[in-house]
Amino acid sequence: MADVTPAGSGGTPGVSAPPADGSLRIRGGVGGVSYQFEELLAGAAALDGLVRQLQSVEVEADAARRALFPYQSDSYTSGSNAIIAVGEAGRNVGRVRSQLQRIGDDVRASHREYEYAEARNALLLRMGLHGSEYGSEFGAAPEPFALPGVRGIVEDWIARAPRNLAVLLGLPGPLAAVAGALSGPTDVRRLVRDASDAPGLMFLKPRPVSIAGRETFSADVDLSPAGLLRRAGAVGEQGGRIEVIEVDGATRPAWVVIIPGTQQGGLPEGTNPFDPAGIAEALGYDSAWTAAAIRQALEQAGAEAGDQLVAVGYSQGGIHAMNLGQDRAVLAEYDLKFVLTAGSPVGGISPGPGIRSLHLEHEQDWVPGADGLANPDTRDRVTVTLTNPLAMPPLQDFGLGPGHRLENYADGAALVSASRDNTLQDSTAALAAVVGTGGAATVTRFSLRREARPASQGMPAPLGTSGESGTSAAPGPPAAPGPRHGPGASSGRGREGSWPRGTPR
């Protein structure tokens, strides 16, 4: 039977979008575009190594051919045949070496073209220009990079807010595009900070968060992604609480921090750190006060310097969880390994190197797109977009929409754990490598409270002001302690002191 050449073989290697896994659309991780870029270069480097080896074989074959010349006269026929055979073998090696060298050059050329396209799209995004008219990924690429549904619409409109505003003001399309390019994409962080300085909105200014109480108990804990997200829902049933779980871990003790979503009511106004003002602290101020309180909670629960840590958050809690991944004080003290979020706008947060993360979003949930930024496609960062159909809830239970319901995300997380997709298996295995499979664990629930608004003004005083004149001043977050070295070490455990005066990071 004649050999059959597979369809599409022999062409230049290309980057392909990971296929959808049922109702799960996967981006990033080992199947992501960025990692495939790295694999292209690694493949080219491997081909270079083979080319060098074959060059050595060519040289040795030619040396063997020349070494046969003196023996040709002893037996002209056999000697000539041997010389010809060795020479032909060397030429065959040369042809293979030439083909591999050409393939390596094609791989590098393919990488350069994709790198150029990605750089161009990134530049357009930074300028606030993306859409089909620019040929960028949001308008031109096929699924799964297209962003249908409410989430994509909100993200796109927020990212292009300057241009959209120009259109609303009546500027023609080309002028609106220029206005959008000059102003760049929407800086949500800056907008939040500016809003918190506006009269009547100063309640959005972050204020100190402290621990008001705690309770410790033993419980069987499901440490799968779905189980952890459901714990976030249970913690969120009581205002202002987080949960710190001590687990045996797969290799050594580890800790899990569970942070709930946005809460309203149940506590005196302004004292719940997870009320709507907590969103402003998370998006605009890197969760400075909340992160400081979480560090204190970990210390009180018994976490030691260098212990492994996993952060889990839903909605607003996911922003706080991701901010832990870029908080220098947290990273100096603990070994943060993994962050799990659901329904959280975290595209603008870049965690430290080596921190794995898994983000669940629903295409009909507008909240993850509220920062106007898609999550980066990297080896360590996996984004799963849920596309399952949703039932419309009664109007009184509509909330932020059916796509934002925690139970929907917990069900999606269960599908992630059951998936046979290589990217998802790699991500969930990274989580299990830290926390293990679950079972009996020590759980400590902490009640957090935000400092009340200054009574003299009815709203928080600007951060960083002096208290000498009699006005209430909100101090900066506690100083970042130095790394602790073992149980009972006193150096670095103290929480006294303050950051340099000024607005929290």
Residue pairs with C-beta under 8 A, 6 or more apart in sequence:
12 106
12 107
12 109
12 110
13 40
13 43
13 106
13 107
13 110
14 110
15 33
15 36
15 37
15 40
15 110
15 114
16 36
17 33
17 141
17 142
17 143
17 144
17 145
18 26
18 27
18 31
18 32
18 144
18 421
18 423
20 26
20 143
20 144
20 387
21 419
21 420
21 421
21 424
22 415
22 419
23 386
23 387
23 388
23 412
23 415
24 384
24 385
24 386
24 387
24 412
24 415
24 416
24 419
24 421
24 424
25 143
25 144
25 363
25 384
25 385
25 386
25 387
26 144
26 382
26 383
26 384
26 385
26 421
26 423
26 424
27 144
27 145
27 375
27 377
27 382
27 383
27 384
27 385
28 34
28 35
28 375
28 376
28 377
28 378
28 379
28 381
28 382
28 383
28 423
29 35
29 379
29 380
29 381
29 382
29 423
29 424
29 426
29 427
30 379
30 422
30 423
30 426
31 421
31 422
31 423
32 377
32 378
32 379
32 382
32 423
33 114
33 118
33 377
34 376
34 377
34 378
34 379
35 378
35 379
37 111
37 114
37 115
37 118
38 379
40 107
40 108
40 110
40 111
40 114
41 107
41 108
41 111
43 107
44 104
44 107
44 108
44 111
47 100
47 101
47 103
47 104
47 107
48 104
50 100
51 97
51 100
51 101
51 104
54 93
54 94
54 96
54 97
54 100
55 97
57 90
57 93
58 90
58 93
58 94
58 97
61 86
61 87
61 89
61 90
61 93
62 87
62 90
64 86
65 83
65 86
65 87
65 90
68 79
68 82
68 83
68 86
69 83
71 79
71 82
72 79
72 80
72 83
73 79
120 136
121 130
121 136
121 137
124 130
124 134
124 136
125 136
125 159
125 185
126 184
126 185
127 180
127 181
127 184
127 185
128 159
128 160
128 161
128 162
128 163
128 180
128 181
128 183
128 184
128 185
128 186
129 136
129 160
129 163
129 177
129 180
129 181
130 136
130 137
130 138
130 139
130 156
130 159
130 160
131 138
131 139
131 156
131 160
132 139
132 140
133 139
137 145
138 145
138 146
138 147
138 152
138 156
144 385
146 152
147 155
147 156
147 363
147 369
147 374
148 363
149 362
149 363
149 364
149 387
149 403
150 363
150 364
150 365
150 366
150 369
150 401
150 403
151 361
151 362
151 363
151 364
151 365
151 366
151 367
151 368
151 369
151 385
151 403
152 363
152 369
153 366
153 369
154 366
154 369
154 370
155 347
155 368
155 369
155 370
155 371
155 372
155 373
155 374
156 369
157 164
157 372
158 186
158 188
158 369
158 370
158 371
158 372
159 185
159 186
159 372
159 373
160 180
160 185
160 186
161 186
161 372
162 179
162 180
162 183
162 184
162 185
162 186
163 176
163 177
163 179
163 180
163 183
166 175
166 176
166 179
166 180
167 173
167 176
171 179
185 372
185 373
186 372
188 283
188 284
188 348
188 370
188 371
188 372
188 373
189 283
189 284
189 348
190 284
191 284
192 204
192 280
192 283
192 284
192 285
193 284
193 285
193 503
195 201
195 204
195 280
196 202
196 204
196 205
196 280
196 284
197 205
197 462
202 459
202 460
202 462
203 270
203 277
203 453
203 459
203 460
204 277
204 280
204 281
204 284
205 280
205 460
205 461
205 462
205 463
205 474
206 277
206 280
206 281
206 285
206 288
206 289
206 463
206 474
206 504
207 289
207 450
207 451
207 453
207 460
207 474
208 289
208 450
208 451
208 474
208 475
208 477
209 273
209 289
209 290
209 292
209 293
209 448
209 449
209 450
209 451
210 293
210 296
210 448
210 449
210 451
211 293
211 296
211 297
211 300
211 446
211 447
211 448
211 449
212 240
212 447
212 448
212 449
213 446
213 447
214 297
214 300
214 444
214 445
214 446
214 447
215 444
215 445
216 301
216 442
216 443
216 444
216 445
217 442
217 443
218 440
218 441
218 442
218 443
219 440
219 441
219 443
220 438
220 439
220 440
220 441
221 227
221 231
221 245
221 247
221 438
221 439
221 440
221 441
221 443
222 228
222 230
222 231
222 438
223 247
223 256
223 431
223 432
223 435
223 436
223 437
223 438
224 413
224 414
224 417
224 428
224 438
225 340
225 358
225 360
225 413
225 414
225 416
225 417
225 428
225 431
226 410
226 411
226 413
226 414
226 416
226 417
227 438
228 256
228 258
228 312
228 340
228 413
229 312
229 314
229 340
229 342
229 360
229 406
229 409
229 410
229 413
230 406
230 407
230 410
231 243
231 245
231 258
231 312
232 258
232 259
232 260
232 261
232 312
232 313
232 314
232 317
232 342
232 406
233 260
233 314
233 406
233 407
233 410
235 241
235 242
235 243
235 258
235 259
235 260
235 445
236 260
236 261
236 263
236 274
236 314
236 317
236 406
238 266
238 447
239 263
239 265
239 266
239 267
239 272
239 274
240 263
240 267
240 271
240 272
240 273
240 274
240 447
240 448
240 449
241 260
241 445
241 446
241 447
241 448
242 257
242 258
242 259
242 260
242 294
242 297
242 445
242 446
242 448
243 256
243 257
243 258
243 443
243 444
243 445
243 446
244 255
244 256
244 257
244 258
244 297
244 298
244 301
244 303
244 443
244 444
244 445
244 446
245 255
245 256
245 257
245 258
245 441
245 442
245 443
245 444
246 253
246 254
246 255
246 301
246 302
246 303
246 441
246 442
246 443
246 444
247 253
247 254
247 255
247 256
247 435
247 436
247 438
247 441
248 254
248 436
248 439
248 441
249 308
249 434
249 435
249 436
250 432
250 433
250 434
250 435
250 436
251 433
252 308
253 307
253 308
254 307
254 308
254 309
254 310
254 337
254 434
254 435
254 436
255 298
255 301
255 303
255 307
255 308
255 309
255 310
255 334
256 309
256 310
256 311
256 312
256 435
257 294
257 297
257 298
257 309
257 310
257 311
257 312
257 321
257 324
258 312
258 313
258 317
259 274
259 294
259 311
259 312
259 313
259 314
259 316
259 317
259 318
259 320
259 321
260 274
260 313
260 314
260 316
260 317
261 274
261 313
261 314
261 315
261 316
261 317
261 343
261 406
262 274
262 275
262 276
262 278
262 279
262 315
262 316
263 272
263 274
263 275
264 272
264 275
264 276
266 272
267 449
268 452
270 277
270 450
270 452
270 453
271 449
271 450
271 451
271 452
272 278
272 449
272 450
273 281
273 289
273 290
273 293
273 448
273 449
273 450
274 316
274 317
274 448
277 450
278 290
278 316
278 320
278 450
279 316
279 319
281 287
281 288
281 289
281 290
281 504
282 290
282 316
282 319
282 320
282 323
283 319
283 345
283 371
285 503
285 504
285 505
286 323
286 326
286 327
286 504
286 505
287 319
287 320
287 323
287 324
287 327
288 476
288 477
288 504
288 505
289 450
289 477
289 504
290 320
290 323
290 448
291 320
291 323
291 324
291 327
291 329
291 330
291 477
292 329
292 477
292 478
293 446
293 448
294 320
294 324
294 330
295 329
295 330
295 333
295 481
296 478
296 495
297 444
297 446
297 448
298 309
298 334
299 493
299 495
300 444
300 446
301 444
303 309
303 334
304 484
304 486
304 487
305 333
305 334
305 483
305 484
305 485
305 486
305 489
305 492
306 334
306 335
306 483
307 334
307 335
308 334
308 335
308 337
308 434
309 324
309 330
309 334
309 335
309 336
309 337
310 336
310 337
310 338
310 339
310 340
310 431
310 434
310 435
311 320
311 321
311 322
311 324
311 325
311 336
311 338
311 339
311 340
312 321
312 339
312 340
312 341
313 319
313 320
313 321
313 322
313 339
313 340
313 341
313 342
313 344
314 341
314 342
314 343
314 344
314 406
314 409
315 342
315 343
315 344
315 367
315 404
315 406
316 344
317 341
317 344
318 341
318 342
318 343
318 344
318 346
318 359
319 341
319 344
319 345
319 346
319 349
321 339
321 340
321 341
321 344
322 339
322 341
322 344
322 346
322 349
322 351
322 357
323 349
324 330
324 336
324 339
325 331
325 336
325 339
325 349
325 351
325 352
325 355
325 357
326 349
326 350
326 351
326 352
328 480
329 480
329 481
330 336
331 352
332 480
332 481
332 482
332 483
333 481
333 483
333 484
333 492
336 351
336 352
336 355
337 355
337 356
337 430
337 434
338 355
338 356
338 357
338 358
338 430
338 431
338 434
339 351
339 355
339 356
339 357
339 358
340 357
340 358
340 431
341 357
341 358
341 359
341 360
342 359
342 360
342 361
342 406
342 409
342 410
342 412
342 413
343 360
343 361
343 362
343 365
343 367
343 368
343 403
343 404
343 406
343 409
344 359
344 367
344 368
345 367
345 368
345 369
345 370
345 371
345 373
346 359
346 368
346 371
346 375
347 371
347 372
347 373
347 374
347 375
347 376
348 371
348 373
350 376
351 357
354 380
355 380
356 380
356 381
356 427
356 430
356 431
357 380
357 381
357 382
358 382
358 384
358 416
358 427
358 428
358 431
359 368
359 375
359 381
359 382
359 383
359 384
360 384
360 386
360 409
360 412
360 413
360 416
361 368
361 383
361 384
361 385
361 386
362 368
362 385
362 386
362 387
362 388
362 390
362 403
362 404
362 408
362 409
362 412
363 385
363 386
363 387
363 403
364 390
364 401
364 402
364 403
365 400
365 401
365 403
365 404
366 400
366 401
366 403
366 404
367 400
367 404
374 383
375 381
375 383
377 383
382 423
382 424
382 427
384 412
384 416
384 424
386 403
386 408
386 409
386 412
388 408
388 412
390 402
390 403
390 408
391 402
392 402
393 399
393 402
399 405
402 408
416 424
416 427
416 428
417 428
419 425
451 474
453 459
453 460
454 460
454 461
454 471
454 472
456 471
456 472
457 471
457 472
460 474
461 471
461 472
461 473
461 474
462 474
463 473
463 474
463 476
463 502
463 503
463 504
464 473
464 474
464 476
464 501
464 502
464 503
465 471
465 473
465 474
466 473
467 473
475 498
476 498
476 499
476 500
476 501
476 502
476 504
477 498
477 499
477 504
478 495
478 496
478 497
478 498
478 499
479 495
479 496
479 497
479 498
479 499
480 499
481 492
481 493
481 494
481 495
482 491
482 492
483 492
484 491
484 492
484 493
485 491
499 505
